[in-house]
Amino acid sequence: MRTRLARACRRAAALIVGGGFGGLAPLCAQQPAAPAPAQAVARGEPLLLDVRFGQAASLAIAGERLGARAWLPVATLLEAMELQLDVRTPARVVARRWPEGTRYVLDADSGIMRAHGARTDSAQRTGIVATRGDTATLHVRDGELLVDVHALAALLGIPVELGFADLVLSFPEIAALPIGRRLARDAAHARFRAREHASGDERATGPLARPWADGAVLDYSLALPIGAAAVRPGWNTGVGLDVLGGSLEVTAGATAGGVRLPTLASWTGVWRAGTALTQLRIGDGTGAGPRPRFGRGIMLTNAPYVRPALFGLQTVRGALPPGWAIEAYRNGELVAVDTIGRDARYQLRVPLLYGENPYDLLAVGPFGQTRALSQATRVAMDLLPGGRGEYALGATRCQLRQQCRTAASADYRHGLSDRWTARAGLEGLSRDSIGWIGAPYVALSGTPWSAIGVQGEFASRSHTRLALNIEPSQRVRVAAEQQWFARDAIDPLLAGRRLVQSGLFATWRSFAPSQPNVELSLDRSRFLDGAALLRARL
């Protein structure tokens, strides 16, 4: 307002005829003398400074010196700091600092340097005025806007060191500047690529030693009841030792009161590098197939004894402007990076683990601009990498006689691709009331999209199951399941005298300590006798 009024007073004084401007006389009399234009500042001594940004970069910039102060071209300095220049004229420079979005205005005509914060917090809501009205801070020389380096450092909120003896201008702390953030990202990318290269050079592990017999391990426990002298103590003991290159385990025990538990014994052999056979178990344990039953028998498979947590790599594709970079983070760790070339396309190979895989995509522009995107992919435990096949054969004498007397199964799974896995097999059992019954089954599971997983299974004389899992982000997950059971199911404990069962599960996670997490589940069952049961939980 004061500047506009001063200009009006100068125009009024230049007029020869009066009359219409008499009302401005009292106001003009109160105005201070107008500052001299920026071009009228005395010319200082020419100066060539070595400008250094931390320990990373340096360049020579010509300016001028007057006493203990130095002026340098503001546009050159801001470009070296990798700020984005929106306006660049001889008397005005407007720059933007990413990722905060702070806008800096430097104007020589008004002598104003100002920072307008893009954040909505109270500290930057109205903008921060760093320097106002000092024409010696900003002036134009030879068509270039020069700025006092100390005033610019105060505007940016960073320290500065100026030494005329060695002609060095240093900005020692650049972590908050776009150039500092870029250098930190480049260092992280270099460490990531070095880690990838080192992981590719890992040597294969040697074979397991397989002695005829080796050391033993004894495990025991004793439970003494208090206040009941007639109750016998409970105990449990187990012995494990290496025999014939495998693990032999024997356990026995009793509950409090003297009820003896069945004695269990099994021998398990593991061949980690095997292709046709990786596991063989003889004795007590679970069988094979999607519904293994506990009993005494034999089981062999080529599935790994301990399945690796890494499932495989997922390709994430997209488009960004040229000059940008894309990074993928999981749990704060950089897991993939790519740069965008002239075709404006990127392709990330993101590692996937079994289970939930939340990861964040961060796109970074040439001036430090950022775009964040979160995604989540759930890998079901029954999925296999593309091209891999696993079989399992088992035959057992059931321990739980209400479930079965004998059971056998032959199961095969094959990864059609990294997103789809097919399963087929045959399972059979016999019970006290019926003879041997065999029933085939088929199943298909996959993730057609990263946020959607589907499962389908049909088991003859047992059940049909459909399941859908939707997980668009780390916060939201919705799962639905529908099952139909056969009236004469071969496994009555699995059916539970049900005809139809419907389930729904939904969850919302806030990731904030002051906000609650919400879970909702609904389950409805209809039974053979026509009754229905509805259960809900919030």
C-alpha positions as CSV (number, residue, x, y, z in Angstrom):
1,M,0.0,0.0,0.0
2,R,2.8,2.4,0.9
3,T,4.6,1.6,-2.4
4,R,1.5,2.3,-4.4
5,L,0.9,5.6,-2.5
6,A,4.5,6.7,-3.1
7,R,4.1,6.1,-6.8
8,A,0.9,8.1,-6.9
9,C,2.6,11.0,-5.1
10,R,5.4,11.0,-7.7
11,R,2.9,11.2,-10.5
12,A,1.1,14.0,-8.8
13,A,4.2,16.0,-8.3
14,A,5.1,15.7,-12.0
15,L,1.9,17.4,-13.1
16,I,2.0,21.1,-13.7
17,V,-1.7,21.8,-13.2
18,G,-3.3,21.1,-9.8
19,G,-6.8,20.8,-8.7
20,G,-7.6,17.2,-8.7
21,F,-4.7,16.1,-6.5
22,G,-5.0,18.4,-3.6
23,G,-6.3,15.6,-1.4
24,L,-3.0,13.7,-1.8
25,A,-0.9,16.5,-0.4
26,P,-1.3,15.6,3.3
27,L,-0.6,12.0,2.6
28,C,2.3,12.7,0.4
29,A,3.9,14.9,3.0
30,Q,3.8,12.0,5.5
31,Q,5.5,9.5,3.0
32,P,9.3,8.9,3.6
33,A,11.7,9.4,0.7
34,A,11.4,6.7,-1.9
35,P,14.3,4.3,-1.9
36,A,16.7,4.5,-4.7
37,P,16.2,2.0,-7.5
38,A,18.2,-1.2,-7.2
39,Q,20.3,-0.3,-10.1
40,A,21.6,2.7,-8.2
41,V,23.5,0.6,-5.6
42,A,27.2,1.3,-5.7
43,R,29.1,-1.3,-7.7
44,G,31.2,-3.6,-5.6
45,E,34.5,-5.3,-6.2
46,P,34.3,-8.2,-8.8
47,L,34.5,-11.5,-7.1
48,L,34.8,-15.2,-8.1
49,L,33.8,-17.6,-5.3
50,D,34.1,-21.4,-5.1
51,V,30.6,-22.3,-3.9
52,R,30.5,-25.7,-2.1
53,F,27.5,-27.7,-1.1
54,G,28.6,-30.0,1.7
55,Q,31.2,-32.5,0.6
56,A,29.3,-33.3,-2.6
57,A,29.5,-30.6,-5.2
58,S,31.2,-27.3,-6.0
59,L,31.2,-24.7,-8.7
60,A,32.6,-21.2,-9.4
61,I,30.2,-18.3,-9.5
62,A,31.0,-14.7,-10.3
63,G,29.6,-11.9,-8.2
64,E,30.7,-8.8,-6.3
65,R,31.9,-7.8,-2.9
66,L,31.3,-4.7,-0.8
67,G,33.0,-4.8,2.6
68,A,32.3,-8.0,4.4
69,R,29.3,-8.8,2.3
70,A,29.1,-10.7,-1.0
71,W,26.4,-10.8,-3.7
72,L,25.9,-13.6,-6.1
73,P,23.3,-14.3,-8.9
74,V,20.3,-15.8,-7.0
75,A,19.0,-17.8,-10.0
76,T,22.3,-19.6,-10.4
77,L,22.5,-20.4,-6.7
78,L,18.9,-21.7,-6.5
79,E,19.5,-23.8,-9.7
80,A,22.7,-25.3,-8.1
81,M,20.6,-26.2,-5.0
82,E,18.2,-27.9,-7.5
83,L,15.2,-25.6,-6.7
84,Q,12.6,-25.3,-9.5
85,L,12.6,-21.8,-11.0
86,D,9.1,-20.7,-12.0
87,V,9.9,-17.1,-12.9
88,R,13.3,-15.6,-13.9
89,T,13.6,-12.0,-15.0
90,P,16.4,-9.4,-14.4
91,A,14.6,-8.0,-11.4
92,R,12.4,-10.9,-10.1
93,V,13.0,-14.6,-9.3
94,V,10.3,-17.0,-8.1
95,A,11.5,-20.5,-7.1
96,R,9.8,-23.6,-5.5
97,R,11.4,-26.0,-3.1
98,W,10.2,-29.6,-3.2
99,P,8.9,-31.8,-1.7
100,E,7.6,-29.2,0.8
101,G,6.3,-27.0,-2.0
102,T,7.6,-23.8,-0.3
103,R,7.5,-20.8,-2.8
104,Y,10.3,-18.2,-2.6
105,V,9.8,-14.7,-4.1
106,L,12.7,-12.3,-4.6
107,D,11.9,-9.0,-6.1
108,A,14.4,-6.2,-6.5
109,D,11.8,-3.5,-7.3
110,S,10.2,-3.8,-3.9
111,G,13.3,-5.1,-2.1
112,I,11.3,-8.0,-0.7
113,M,12.4,-11.6,-0.1
114,R,9.5,-13.9,1.1
115,A,8.8,-17.5,1.6
116,H,5.2,-18.8,1.2
117,G,4.8,-22.2,2.8
118,A,2.7,-24.8,1.0
119,R,1.9,-26.7,4.2
120,T,-1.2,-26.0,6.2
121,D,0.3,-25.9,9.7
122,S,0.2,-22.7,11.7
123,A,3.9,-21.9,11.2
124,Q,3.6,-21.5,7.4
125,R,-0.1,-20.8,6.8
126,T,0.4,-17.1,6.0
127,G,3.9,-17.2,4.6
128,I,7.2,-16.2,6.3
129,V,8.8,-12.8,5.6
130,A,12.6,-13.2,5.8
131,T,13.8,-9.7,4.6
132,R,11.9,-6.6,3.7
133,G,12.7,-3.2,2.4
134,D,16.5,-3.5,2.3
135,T,17.5,-2.5,-1.3
136,A,21.1,-3.4,-0.6
137,T,20.1,-7.1,-0.1
138,L,18.8,-7.4,-3.6
139,H,19.9,-5.4,-6.7
140,V,20.3,-5.9,-10.4
141,R,23.6,-5.8,-12.1
142,D,24.1,-6.4,-15.8
143,G,20.7,-7.9,-16.3
144,E,21.1,-10.4,-13.4
145,L,19.4,-10.3,-10.0
146,L,22.1,-10.5,-7.2
147,V,21.4,-11.4,-3.6
148,D,23.3,-11.1,-0.3
149,V,24.4,-14.7,0.4
150,H,23.7,-14.4,4.1
151,A,20.2,-13.1,3.5
152,L,19.5,-16.0,1.1
153,A,20.7,-18.5,3.6
154,A,18.4,-17.0,6.2
155,L,15.5,-17.2,3.8
156,L,16.2,-20.9,3.1
157,G,16.9,-21.7,6.8
158,I,20.4,-23.1,6.2
159,P,23.8,-22.1,7.6
160,V,26.4,-20.5,5.4
161,E,30.2,-20.0,5.8
162,L,32.0,-17.2,3.8
163,G,35.7,-16.8,3.7
164,F,37.4,-14.1,1.6
165,A,40.9,-15.4,2.3
166,D,40.4,-18.5,0.3
167,L,37.4,-17.2,-1.7
168,V,35.1,-20.1,-0.6
169,L,31.4,-20.0,0.1
170,S,30.2,-23.1,1.8
171,F,26.7,-24.5,2.6
172,P,27.8,-27.2,5.1
173,E,24.3,-28.6,5.8
174,I,22.4,-29.5,2.7
175,A,20.3,-32.4,3.9
176,A,17.1,-30.3,3.8
177,L,17.8,-29.0,0.3
178,P,16.7,-30.8,-2.9
179,I,20.4,-31.4,-3.8
180,G,20.9,-33.0,-0.4
181,R,17.9,-35.2,-0.7
182,R,18.9,-36.3,-4.2
183,L,22.4,-37.2,-3.1
184,A,21.0,-39.2,-0.2
185,R,18.7,-41.1,-2.7
186,D,21.7,-41.7,-5.0
187,A,23.7,-43.2,-2.1
188,A,20.7,-45.4,-1.2
189,H,20.4,-46.6,-4.8
190,A,24.1,-47.4,-4.9
191,R,23.9,-49.4,-1.7
192,F,20.8,-51.2,-3.0
193,R,22.5,-52.2,-6.3
194,A,25.6,-53.3,-4.4
195,R,23.5,-55.5,-2.1
196,E,21.7,-57.0,-5.2
197,H,25.1,-57.7,-6.8
198,A,26.4,-59.3,-3.6
199,S,23.3,-61.5,-3.2
200,G,23.7,-62.8,-6.7
201,D,27.3,-64.0,-5.8
202,E,26.3,-66.0,-2.8
203,R,27.7,-69.5,-2.8
204,A,25.5,-72.6,-2.6
205,T,25.3,-74.3,0.8
206,G,27.0,-77.6,1.2
207,P,25.1,-80.9,1.8
208,L,24.1,-81.9,5.3
209,A,26.3,-84.3,7.2
210,R,24.6,-87.6,7.5
211,P,26.2,-89.8,10.2
212,W,24.8,-93.2,11.1
213,A,24.1,-91.9,14.6
214,D,24.8,-88.7,16.4
215,G,24.1,-86.8,19.6
216,A,20.7,-86.9,21.4
217,V,18.5,-84.3,22.9
218,L,16.2,-84.9,26.0
219,D,13.2,-82.7,26.8
220,Y,11.0,-83.2,29.8
221,S,8.4,-81.4,31.9
222,L,6.6,-82.2,35.2
223,A,3.3,-80.7,36.5
224,L,2.5,-81.0,40.2
225,P,-1.0,-80.1,41.2
226,I,-1.5,-78.1,44.5
227,G,-4.3,-78.8,47.0
228,A,-5.3,-82.2,45.6
229,A,-3.1,-84.9,47.1
230,A,-5.0,-87.8,45.4
231,V,-4.3,-86.4,41.9
232,R,-1.3,-87.8,40.2
233,P,1.3,-85.4,38.6
234,G,1.4,-84.8,34.9
235,W,4.6,-85.4,32.9
236,N,5.9,-85.3,29.4
237,T,9.2,-86.3,27.9
238,G,10.7,-86.4,24.5
239,V,13.9,-87.8,23.0
240,G,15.4,-86.8,19.6
241,L,18.6,-88.1,18.0
242,D,20.2,-88.4,14.6
243,V,19.8,-91.9,13.1
244,L,20.6,-93.1,9.6
245,G,21.0,-89.5,8.4
246,G,17.5,-88.4,9.7
247,S,15.8,-87.3,12.8
248,L,14.2,-89.9,15.2
249,E,11.8,-88.5,17.7
250,V,9.9,-90.3,20.5
251,T,7.5,-88.6,23.0
252,A,5.5,-90.0,25.9
253,G,3.6,-88.5,28.8
254,A,0.5,-88.4,31.0
255,T,-2.0,-85.7,32.1
256,A,-2.5,-84.6,35.7
257,G,-4.6,-87.5,37.1
258,G,-2.7,-90.3,35.6
259,V,-4.3,-90.6,32.1
260,R,-1.6,-91.8,29.8
261,L,-1.0,-90.1,26.5
262,P,-0.2,-92.2,23.4
263,T,3.5,-92.7,22.7
264,L,4.5,-91.1,19.4
265,A,7.5,-92.0,17.4
266,S,8.7,-90.9,13.9
267,W,11.7,-90.8,11.7
268,T,12.1,-87.9,9.2
269,G,14.7,-87.6,6.5
270,V,15.3,-84.3,4.7
271,W,17.2,-83.8,1.4
272,R,17.4,-80.1,0.8
273,A,19.0,-80.4,-2.7
274,G,16.7,-83.2,-3.9
275,T,14.4,-82.8,-6.8
276,A,12.4,-86.0,-6.9
277,L,12.4,-86.4,-3.1
278,T,13.0,-83.9,-0.3
279,Q,11.1,-85.3,2.7
280,L,10.3,-88.8,3.9
281,R,8.6,-89.4,7.2
282,I,7.8,-92.8,8.7
283,G,5.8,-93.1,11.9
284,D,3.4,-90.6,13.7
285,G,2.6,-87.3,12.0
286,T,0.2,-85.6,9.6
287,G,-0.6,-87.0,6.2
288,A,-0.6,-85.3,2.8
289,G,-3.1,-83.3,0.8
290,P,-5.1,-80.2,1.5
291,R,-6.8,-81.8,4.6
292,P,-4.1,-83.9,6.2
293,R,-5.1,-86.3,9.0
294,F,-2.9,-87.2,12.0
295,G,-2.0,-90.8,12.3
296,R,0.8,-93.4,12.0
297,G,2.0,-94.2,8.5
298,I,4.3,-92.8,5.8
299,M,4.5,-89.5,3.9
300,L,6.9,-88.5,1.1
301,T,7.0,-85.3,-1.0
302,N,9.3,-83.1,-3.1
303,A,8.1,-79.9,-1.3
304,P,10.7,-78.1,0.7
305,Y,11.0,-78.9,4.4
306,V,11.1,-75.2,5.2
307,R,9.5,-73.2,2.5
308,P,11.5,-70.0,1.6
309,A,9.7,-66.8,2.6
310,L,10.4,-65.3,-0.8
311,F,7.7,-66.2,-3.3
312,G,9.1,-64.5,-6.4
313,L,9.2,-61.1,-8.2
314,Q,6.2,-59.1,-9.3
315,T,6.5,-56.6,-12.1
316,V,4.9,-53.2,-11.5
317,R,4.5,-51.0,-14.6
318,G,3.4,-47.4,-15.1
319,A,4.2,-44.1,-16.7
320,L,5.8,-40.9,-15.4
321,P,7.4,-37.8,-17.1
322,P,10.9,-38.2,-18.3
323,G,13.6,-37.5,-15.8
324,W,11.7,-38.9,-12.9
325,A,12.7,-41.9,-10.7
326,I,10.5,-44.5,-9.1
327,E,11.3,-46.3,-5.8
328,A,9.5,-49.2,-4.0
329,Y,9.7,-49.6,-0.2
330,R,8.6,-52.4,2.1
331,N,8.7,-51.7,5.8
332,G,10.8,-48.7,5.1
333,E,13.4,-50.7,3.2
334,L,14.2,-49.9,-0.5
335,V,13.4,-53.1,-2.5
336,A,13.4,-51.8,-6.1
337,V,14.3,-48.7,-8.1
338,D,14.0,-47.6,-11.7
339,T,14.5,-44.4,-13.7
340,I,12.2,-43.1,-16.4
341,G,13.7,-42.6,-19.8
342,R,12.4,-41.0,-22.9
343,D,9.6,-43.5,-23.3
344,A,8.1,-42.2,-20.0
345,R,7.6,-45.8,-18.8
346,Y,9.0,-47.6,-15.8
347,Q,9.1,-51.2,-14.8
348,L,9.8,-52.4,-11.2
349,R,10.6,-55.9,-10.1
350,V,9.2,-56.0,-6.5
351,P,10.0,-59.1,-4.4
352,L,7.0,-60.8,-2.9
353,L,6.8,-62.8,0.3
354,Y,4.2,-65.4,1.2
355,G,1.4,-63.6,3.1
356,E,0.8,-59.9,3.2
357,N,3.1,-57.6,1.0
358,P,2.4,-54.0,1.7
359,Y,4.8,-51.7,-0.2
360,D,5.0,-48.0,-1.0
361,L,5.8,-46.5,-4.4
362,L,7.6,-43.1,-4.3
363,A,8.0,-41.2,-7.6
364,V,10.7,-38.5,-7.4
365,G,11.0,-35.6,-9.9
366,P,14.1,-33.8,-11.1
367,F,13.6,-31.0,-8.6
368,G,12.6,-33.3,-5.7
369,Q,8.9,-33.5,-6.3
370,T,7.3,-36.5,-4.9
371,R,4.2,-38.6,-5.6
372,A,3.4,-41.4,-3.1
373,L,1.3,-44.5,-3.8
374,S,0.7,-47.4,-1.5
375,Q,-0.2,-50.9,-2.7
376,A,-0.7,-54.3,-1.0
377,T,-0.5,-57.7,-2.5
378,R,-1.3,-60.9,-0.6
379,V,0.3,-64.2,-1.7
380,A,-1.7,-67.2,-0.6
381,M,0.2,-70.0,1.0
382,D,-1.1,-72.5,-1.6
383,L,0.5,-70.5,-4.5
384,L,3.6,-71.8,-6.3
385,P,6.0,-69.9,-8.6
386,G,5.3,-70.4,-12.3
387,G,6.5,-73.7,-13.7
388,R,7.1,-75.4,-10.3
389,G,5.3,-78.7,-9.5
390,E,5.0,-80.4,-6.1
391,Y,3.6,-83.8,-5.2
392,A,2.8,-85.4,-1.9
393,L,1.8,-89.1,-1.1
394,G,0.7,-90.3,2.2
395,A,-1.0,-93.2,4.0
396,T,-1.9,-93.2,7.7
397,R,-3.8,-95.1,10.3
398,C,-5.8,-92.4,12.0
399,Q,-5.4,-91.6,15.7
400,L,-8.8,-89.8,15.9
401,R,-11.1,-92.7,15.3
402,Q,-14.2,-90.5,15.1
403,Q,-12.7,-89.0,11.9
404,C,-11.4,-92.1,10.2
405,R,-9.8,-95.5,10.6
406,T,-7.4,-95.3,7.7
407,A,-6.7,-92.6,5.2
408,A,-4.6,-92.1,2.1
409,S,-4.0,-89.2,-0.3
410,A,-2.2,-88.4,-3.5
411,D,-1.8,-84.6,-4.1
412,Y,-0.2,-82.6,-6.9
413,R,0.2,-78.8,-7.3
414,H,1.5,-76.9,-10.3
415,G,2.3,-73.2,-10.8
416,L,0.6,-72.3,-14.1
417,S,2.2,-68.8,-13.7
418,D,3.3,-66.6,-10.9
419,R,-0.3,-65.6,-10.4
420,W,-2.2,-68.9,-10.8
421,T,-1.7,-72.4,-9.2
422,A,-3.8,-75.5,-10.0
423,R,-4.2,-78.4,-7.7
424,A,-5.7,-81.9,-8.1
425,G,-5.6,-85.1,-6.2
426,L,-7.4,-88.1,-4.7
427,E,-8.1,-88.7,-1.1
428,G,-9.8,-91.7,0.6
429,L,-10.7,-93.0,4.0
430,S,-12.5,-95.7,5.8
431,R,-14.5,-95.5,9.1
432,D,-15.9,-98.1,11.4
433,S,-19.4,-97.8,9.9
434,I,-18.4,-97.7,6.2
435,G,-15.8,-99.2,4.0
436,W,-13.2,-97.5,1.9
437,I,-14.4,-94.4,0.0
438,G,-12.3,-92.5,-2.5
439,A,-13.0,-89.0,-3.7
440,P,-11.1,-86.8,-6.2
441,Y,-10.7,-83.0,-5.9
442,V,-9.6,-80.1,-8.0
443,A,-8.7,-76.5,-7.0
444,L,-7.6,-73.3,-8.5
445,S,-6.2,-70.2,-6.7
446,G,-4.6,-67.0,-7.9
447,T,-4.3,-63.2,-7.9
448,P,-5.7,-61.9,-11.2
449,W,-4.9,-58.4,-9.9
450,S,-2.5,-57.3,-7.2
451,A,-5.3,-56.3,-4.8
452,I,-7.6,-59.2,-5.6
453,G,-7.2,-62.9,-4.7
454,V,-9.6,-65.8,-5.6
455,Q,-9.8,-69.4,-4.6
456,G,-12.0,-72.2,-5.8
457,E,-12.2,-75.9,-4.8
458,F,-14.4,-78.8,-5.6
459,A,-14.1,-82.0,-3.7
460,S,-16.3,-84.9,-4.6
461,R,-18.6,-86.2,-1.8
462,S,-17.2,-83.4,0.4
463,H,-17.7,-79.7,-0.4
464,T,-17.4,-76.9,-2.9
465,R,-15.7,-73.7,-1.8
466,L,-15.3,-70.2,-3.3
467,A,-13.3,-67.4,-1.7
468,L,-12.6,-63.8,-2.6
469,N,-10.0,-61.5,-1.0
470,I,-9.9,-57.8,-1.8
471,E,-7.1,-55.6,-0.3
472,P,-6.9,-52.3,-2.2
473,S,-4.5,-50.7,0.5
474,Q,-2.8,-51.5,3.7
475,R,-5.7,-50.1,5.6
476,V,-8.6,-51.9,4.1
477,R,-9.2,-55.7,3.6
478,V,-12.5,-57.5,2.7
479,A,-12.7,-61.3,2.4
480,A,-15.8,-63.4,1.5
481,E,-16.3,-67.1,1.5
482,Q,-19.1,-69.5,0.4
483,Q,-19.2,-73.3,1.0
484,W,-21.6,-76.0,0.0
485,F,-21.4,-79.4,1.7
486,A,-22.5,-82.7,0.5
487,R,-25.3,-84.5,2.4
488,D,-23.3,-87.7,2.6
489,A,-19.9,-86.2,3.2
490,I,-17.1,-88.7,3.6
491,D,-15.6,-86.5,6.4
492,P,-18.5,-85.8,8.8
493,L,-16.3,-83.7,11.1
494,L,-15.4,-81.3,8.2
495,A,-19.1,-80.9,7.2
496,G,-20.4,-80.6,10.8
497,R,-23.9,-81.5,9.5
498,R,-24.0,-78.3,7.6
499,L,-25.4,-77.7,4.1
500,V,-24.3,-74.1,3.4
501,Q,-21.9,-71.8,5.2
502,S,-21.3,-68.1,4.3
503,G,-18.7,-65.9,5.7
504,L,-17.6,-62.2,5.5
505,F,-14.7,-60.5,7.1
506,A,-13.7,-56.8,6.8
507,T,-11.0,-54.8,8.6
508,W,-9.9,-51.2,8.6
509,R,-6.5,-50.3,10.2
510,S,-5.7,-46.7,11.1
511,F,-1.9,-47.1,11.9
512,A,-2.4,-44.2,14.4
513,P,-2.1,-44.7,18.2
514,S,-5.0,-42.3,18.8
515,Q,-7.5,-44.0,16.4
516,P,-9.1,-47.4,16.7
517,N,-8.9,-50.3,14.3
518,V,-12.2,-51.9,13.2
519,E,-12.9,-55.5,12.4
520,L,-16.2,-57.0,11.3
521,S,-17.0,-60.7,10.8
522,L,-20.3,-62.4,9.8
523,D,-20.9,-66.2,9.6
524,R,-24.1,-67.9,8.6
525,S,-24.7,-71.7,8.5
526,R,-27.6,-73.8,7.5
527,F,-27.8,-77.4,8.7
528,L,-29.3,-80.6,7.5
529,D,-32.2,-80.4,9.9
530,G,-33.2,-77.0,8.5
531,A,-31.9,-74.9,11.4
532,A,-29.8,-71.8,10.8
533,L,-27.1,-70.1,12.9
534,L,-25.9,-66.5,12.5
535,R,-22.8,-65.2,14.3
536,A,-21.5,-61.6,14.1
537,R,-18.5,-60.0,15.7
538,L,-17.5,-56.3,15.8
